């Protein structure tokens, strides 16, 4: 793209609209003049989610369900296989326990503090210090001294020695979040795991060596550390990962490189921002010391921030020196602390893992962003989790240990064929012309609000099926769906200034595609909560027979579209960045289900303030709109939703 084009043309796009098992008959398309514009693509990556439910004993194409684990509550006559809901079998290990964090003095701010409760005794204190502050040696002591901070503190020395102190005094000096605490001159952190790492950081320096990193791993295999995430996805949205994996430093023998990983993929090699100072092997252990600046040179590089000293990590080791699929990986964390400065610790709540993968016990948002916490939905906590994405692991069987895995010698083979259709983008030749297409930005939200999924809880026994309805809601703003970064950088970016009300009027929705699962999904509604106006109503279309695309229980989901009246559509409304939206999702709850979703996969156009004034001669334009619900088999059929 030319520099005078303003916002650069994206170099990558994420296509997810109308995905899942219902995608075959759901309408896929945008109104004329709107598109996902991309600059000369040369690579296409597909991430299929395939669960093998094929019962090899079926006769004459008559559906016969296969074996199910004991945790599945789906009856054999349901018309579909309960494995589709990823029930947790006893092959999947669960672990959880209390976690601890540094008390940064923000207990008055529930949005910033990680503290849940105070540490209760000396034994717990010493456990907490070892959990939070990694070092080469630990000294512990109990005191009763009112001149010292009360409760549990830990101190890290330059040599990696950690002092854990439990102070029984109740009226001791308090450790607040002081101004000096925000201007630490030297921070050090240690992380021990598959890869051992020490990080030393000078927050006040802008030099190329502001961050010193020492990495230790096997000499005969590649190893690496990813920064900013404990998983292979920096920002998971339901079962989608539009932003890919984290920034990672990979060491393969004498080769040291930086990568921006894909979601479970090798990603791309980045321009180097690191300086390698040594790369030595002793007793089959390779130790690499390197440095880099605090700020990454691009958005794909990680930027170190002293105001966020706890950095989530993912570590991995390979099977050989050739960088490929890992042979071991796991989550970790490094806490950067000022040396010789006591830090108060606290309980940060129960956290855990499922099959060795980190499970976020704080993933369910509070009301009004989500209802799931108030409803005590089992998906919110590792202690009550019953099934869904966390129990669907690549290559793992969903059956219990005591169940024989059938048909191991009959793998399911299938072929995928892709056709790509495109139109060339044409820039306007003068100021009076419009471009051939307007760029659609991705606007995504989950009614389950960051949890990524939720459980349908079975209604009380004896309740008629027609009355078994579970409802969840979510409220959020347009601004919550925007990301202030250049469009060309990542598929979740919505453009420079897109979160700034002084630069951006808001957005106009062009496509709103609800996503839910068969066979329980009843409806999804999208409202402008500020005005009470219904923006989009969707009821899934169910099959009734055995014909292809009309199978019993089969689901297709018609999206809502806005556009030009000449296409039979209505004009899109301007929704300001501060407009509050509300989603209402209804499911049948006759049976319990896991892994249900209720997301809005939307596309819209960003309206800059100067653009809006040019269109209207004023400050803003709000056009009345009625919605057309697009049916896959009759695209021109219209239905007034009001």
N, C-alpha and C positions, 0 to 999 in steps of 0.2 A: 504493500500500500504506500501511497505517497504521503509525505510528511504533512502536507496541507489538508489531508483528509479528516483531520481532527482526531476522532477516536479510531485507533487502528483496527483493521479487520482481524477477527480472531484467527489464530493458527490452529486451534483445535476446538471441537464441539463435542458435547455429550448428548447422545440421543437416547431418551428413556421413555418418551411419552407413549402411552398405550402398551406398556410392557406386561410381562407375566403371561399366565395361561390364557387370559382373556384377550390377548392381543390379536388373535386371528381375525376377529370380526369387528373389532373396534376401529372407528374411523381414524386414519392417520393422515393428517394434512393440515395446511394453513390456508387462510384466504389469499386470494390473489394480491400480489404486491408485498407479501410478508415472507420472510425466510430466515433460516439459520445460515448466515453468510460466513463462508470460510475461505481462507487464502490458500489456494493451490494445495489441497491435501494429498499426501502420498502414502498414508498408512491408515488402516482401519483395524481396530481391536475389538473383538467381541468377548464378553464375559458371560457366558451362559450359566444358568443355574439349573442343573438337571438332576432330578431324583429318579432313580430307576425303580419304578413300581410295577414293572411288567411281570405278570404272573405267567410263567412259561407253560403252565398247565391249562390255560384257557382253551376252550373248544368252540369252534365256529364263531369266533369273535364275540362270544358271550362273556360279559365282564364277570370275572370271578376275583375277588380281592385276595391278595397274598397275605403272608403272615405279618402280624403287627406286634410291637413290644407291649408289655403289660401296661405301660403308662398311657397308651392311646385309648381314648374313650370313644372313638368312632366305631359304630357298629358295622358289621360286615355287609349289611343290606343298605348302607348309606348311598351307594351308587358311585363312590369314589374311594380311593385308597387313603387311609389315615396317615400314611408316611408323608404325604404332601404337606402336612402341618409340622413336620420335624419334631415328633415327640422325643423327649429325652429318655434314652434307654439306659440301662445300668452299665453299659460300656463307657459312658461318659462320666468321668470323675468331676465332682464338685468340691471345691475348697473355699472356705471363707474364714475371716477372723477380723479382729479389731485392727485398725490402722491408725497411724499417728502422723502429726504434722507440726511444723513450726508455727507457734502463735505469733503472728505478725502484729498483734495489737489492734486488729480490726473487728473485734468481737461486737462492736456497736454497728458494724455494717455486715449484715447477713449475706450480702451478695459477694463480698470479698473474702471473708474469713473461711478457712477450711476447718475451723474448730467446731466440734459438736459438744464435747463435754471435757471437764478437767480430768487429768490423770489422778488416780485414786491413792496410790501407795508407792513405796520405794521399789518393790519388785516390778510393778508395772512401769515405773519410771525408767529403770535400767533397760527393760525390754524395749521401751519406746525410743530411747537414745540410740540403741543399736539398730533399730528399724529405720530411723530417719537419718542419722549421721554415720556414714560409713568411714571406717578408719582402720589402721593397722593394729591398734591396741586400745583397750578400754580400761579406764580406772573408774571406780564407783565409790561414792561415799554418801552418808546420810548426816545432815546437820540440823541444828535448831538455832537459826541465826536470823534475827529480824533485820539485820543490815543487808541481807541478800534477798534476791527475788524468791518468793514462796513457790512451793510446788517443784516441778521437774524442769531442770535446765541441762543443756549439753553444750560443751565447748570443744571446738576443733583447733588443734595446734598446727603450725606449719609442717611439722613432721608427721602428721596424720594420727596423732594420739588424741583420743577423745576422753574428756572428763565428764562423767554423769553425776549430777548432784540432785539428791532429794532433800528439800528443805521443809521440815515439819512446821516451821513458824507460820502462823496464819496471818499475822499483821505485818508481813515483810514488805520490803520495797517492791513496788510494781514495775514491770517492764513494759512501757508503752511504746508505741510506734513513733519514735522521735525523728526530728529532722535529720539528725546525724546518721540515723539508721538507713536513710535513703541515699547516703553519699559514701557508701563503703568504698575504700580504695583498693581492696584486694579480697577477692572471693575465691574459695577453694571448695571443690566437691569431689567425692569418690563414689564410684559405682562398681559393684562386684557382681559378676555373673558369668555367662558364657564368654563374655569379653570383659576384661577389667579396664576401667577408664578412670583417669584423674583429670580434672579440669581446673585450671587456674585462670581467673579473669580479672582484668583491670577495667572497671566500668567507666572510669574517667578518661581512658585512652582512646584515641581515634587511629592508632597505628595499625599496621598490618599484622602485628603480633599481640594484639590486645587479649586474645584467648589462646592459652597454651593447653594442649591436649596430649596426654600420653595414653596409648592404647596397647593392650597386651592380649595376645591370642595365640592359637596354634600356628607353628611355623609351616606345616605342610598342608594347610587349608586356608581358603580365604575367610576373612571374618570382617564384620562391620557393625556400625552403630547408627541407628536412625534417630534423629532429634525431633522433638515436638509431638510425638505420638507413641502410644504403647501398642499400636497395631499397624497393619499394613495400609491403613487408611487414615489420613489426617482429619477427615470430616465425613463420617458416615451419615448418609441420609437414607434411613430405612435399609433396604438391601442394595443401595446404590452408593458408589464412591466417585462422585464427579471430579473431585480434586486430586485423586490418586494418592500415592503413598508419600512418606516423609523424605526430607533431605537426609542423605546418608553418606557417611564416609566408609569406603570399602577398601580393604587392604588385601591384595593378592600377591604374596611374595614381595618383590621389590616395587610393585606397582601400587600406588596410592591414588585413588580418584574419588571425586564427589559425584553423586547421582541423585536425581529426583526420581524416586521409584514410582512405578505404576501400582495399582491395586493388585497385589499378588503377581507382579511382573517386574522385569529388570529395570524398566524406565529408561532414562536417558542420562548420558554422561554430561556433566555441567562444566563450564569453563572454570578452571581451577582458581580458588580463592585461598588455598592453603600453601604453606611453606613447610616442607619436610626437613627436619633438622637431623634426625637419625632414624635408621631402620636396621635393627640388629637382632640376631638370633643367638640364644643361649639355652642349652638343655631343651631343645625342640620348642622353645617359646619365643615368639617374635614380639619385640617391643618397638613401637613407632612413636616418636615424639614429633609434633607438628604444631604450627600456629596459624591463626587466621584472624581477620578483623572481626569486631563485634557485629557489624552490619553486613548482611549478605549483599553481594553486588547485584543480584536479581531477586525477584519474588520467589524463585524456585530454591534459592539458598536459604538456610536457616539464619535468623537474626537473633543474637543473644541479647537478653534484656535483664538488667540487674533488678528491675522491679518485679520480675517473675523468676525468682531464683530456683524454683523447683521445676526441673525439665523432665518431662516424660520421655522415655527411651524405648526403642526396640532393638534387641541385639540378635545376631545370627552368626553361625559358623557354617561353612560349606562342606562339601564332600571331598573336594580337592582344591587345588589352586585356581582352577578355572571357575570364574564367577557364573553360577547357575543356581538351580533350585537348592535351597539350604538343606542341611541335615540336622539342624537344631536351631531353635529360635525361642525367644521369650521376652516378656515386658520387663522394664526396669525403670529406674528413676535416679537422677542425680540432684542433690540439694546443694546449691552453692552458698557457702557461709563465710562471713568475715572471720578471719583467724583470730584466736584468743579472745573471742567475744561470746559470752554466754547467751544462749538462745532458749527461750521458754518453749516447752512442748505441750501438746494437748492431744486428746482423742479426736480423730477425724472421721470416725464412723466405720461401720463394717464394710469391707470390700472383699472381693473374692475372684476366683477363676472358674471357668467351665472348660474342661478338657485342656487345661493349661493356658487358656486365653483369658486375658483380663476382662472382667465383667464390671461395668460401671454401675455401682449401686445407687448413684445419684442421677441416673439418666432420665427419670420421670420428673417433669417440671411441675411446680405447684400451680394451683388454680390462680388466675383464670387461664394461664397458658395451656394447662392440661387438667383433665379430671382424674387421671389415672391414680395419682397419690391418694386423693380423697376417697376413691373407690377401692383402695387397697388392691389394685390389680396385681396378680401374681408376677407379671413380667417386670415389675419395677425392681425387684431385689433378688439377688442370687439365692437367698435362702428359700424363696418360694417359686423360683422359675421352673416351669414345667415343660416348655418346648418352644421352638422357634429357631431363629437364625443361629443362636449360640450353640445349638445342638446339631446343626447341619454342617459337618466338617468334611472337607474334601477327602474322598476315598474311604470314609468311615461308614460302617453299617449302622442302620437305625434300629436293628433288632437287638434283643437282650443277649447277654452272654450265654445263657442256657439254650438259646435258639440256634439251630443250625442255619448257616447262611446258605440258602438254596441257589442252585444254578450258577455256581461260581465259574463253571466251565462254559457258560453261555452268556458272554458279555453282550450288553446292548450296544449295537452299532447304529449310528445314524449319520446322515450327511446334511450339511447346510449349504444352501445356495443363496447368494446375495446378488441383487441387481441394484445398481446405483443410477438414479435419475437426477439430473441437475439442470439448472438454468444459469447462464452467465450473468453476472452482476454488471450492470451498466451505470456508470456514473453520469450525473447530469452534465450536459455540455455548457450550460449557462445557468445563471441564478434563477431564471424563471422556470426551469425544468426540475422535475423530481427524479430521484434515483429509481432504478427499475424495481428495487426491493427495499423494504425497511428491515433493519436488523432486529431480530427477536432475542431478548435477553431471557434467561431462565429464572423463573420465580417459583420457588419450591417451598412447600410447608407440609408438615405432618400433623394431622389431628391428634395423633399420639405424642406430638411435640418432643422430638429428640430421642424418644425411646426406640424408635425404628419399627416397633411392632407392639402388639398387646394381645391379651387373652380375652376370648369370649367366655364369660363365666356362666355356667349352666344355671338356668332359672330354677326356681323352687319346684319340687315334684308336685304333680297334679295341675300345674298351670297349663292352660290350653296353648298349643303351639303358636296360635295367632297373637297371643298376648305376651309371648316370650320375646321381648325386645330389649336389647342393651344399647344404650346411647352414650356416646362420649362427645365432648365439645372441646374446642380450642379457640382462643382469641389471641390475635397478634396484629402487628402493624405492617404496612407495606415496607417500611424501612427495615423491618426484621428480615426481609427476604433479599435485601440489596447488599452488595459487597463492593466497597470503594477500591477498585483496582482495575487496571486496563483490560479491556475485553480480550486482547490478544494473549494475556498471560494465562488464563485458566477459564474453564467452562462455567465456573460459578461466579466469575466476576461480572458485575453489571455496569462497569464503566467508571471513569474518574469523575468524582463529584456526585455520584449517584445517591449517596447518603446525605448530601448537603442540601437543605431546603433553600439556601440562598442561590443555588445553582440549578436545582432540579425541581420542577413542578410536581412530578410524580410519575406514575406509569399508566398505561392503558392496556388492559388485558385483551389479548387477541385469541388465546387458546387456554382453556382450563380443563385438564384431563384428570378426573378422579381415579384413584387406584384402590381397589379392594379385592377381596378374594371370594371365589365361589366356595360353597353354595350359600353362605350365611348373609352376604351383603344385601341389605334392603334399600338403602338410599344414602346419598351424600348431598349436603346443601352448603352453599357458600353465600354468606350474607355480608353486606356492608353494615357492620354493627353500629356505626354512628347514625345511620339513617333508617336502619331496619329493612333496607331493600334487599330482596333476594336476587343475587347475581347469577347463580347457577344451581340448578336442581338436576340430579341424576338418579335414575332408577335402572339397575342392570337388566339386561334382556336375557332370559333363561331359555334354553332349548327344551324341547318337549318330546323328541323322538329319538331315532337312531341314525338319521341321515347325517352326513358330514356337515359340520357347522350348525347342526340342530340337535346335537346329542342331549340326552336328558341331563338336566342340571347344568348344562354348559352356560357360560357367562360371557357376555360382551358388554362393554361399557362405553356409551356414547358421550363424547366430550361436549363442552359448550364453546361456541365460536362467536367472535365479533368481527365485523368488517364492513365492507361497502354495501349499501342498499341494493346496488345493481346485482349483487350475488344472492339477494334474498336474506342478507344479514342486517344486523343493526349496528349503528356506530358504537365504538367503544367509549366508555366513560373515562374521564380523567379521575384517578384516585391519587390523592396527595400522599406524600411519604408518611404522614401521620394518620392516615385513614386506618381505622381498626376493622379488621375482617374477623368473621366468626365462621367456623366450620362445625356442622352437626353431622355425625355419622351414626347410622342405625344398623344394627345386626340382629338377625334371629338368634336367640340363645337357647333354643330347645336342647341342643347338645353343646358341650364345652369344646372350644377350639383354641389352638395356639398359633402364634405367628401371624395373626390377622394384621392388616394394614389399612390406613385411611389417609393416604397422602394426596396432595394436590400438585400435579405436575403441570405447571403453567408456563406460558410464554407471553411476553408483552413487549411493548415499546417504551423506552425511556423518553420522557418529555422534558427537554431542557427549558429553562425559563425563557430564553430568547426565542426558541422555536415556537413555544406556545403563543408568545406575543405576536410573532409573525403570522401565525395561522389565523388569529382571532382579532388582531388589532387591539387587544386588551391584555389583561393579566392571566386569564385562564379560560378554559372551555370545559363545560360539563354538559355532555349530551345525554338526554334521556335514552334509555336502552331497554328493550325487551329482548329476551334470549330465545335463541333457536337451539333446540336440542337435535343434534345430528344423529340420525340412525344409520348404521353402517350399510344397510341394504337399500336405503332410500335417502340418498344424501340430500336431495332437494326438498324433502318433506319438512315442514315447519310445525312447531308447536309452541304456542304462547305459554310461558310458565307463570304468568301473573293472572 
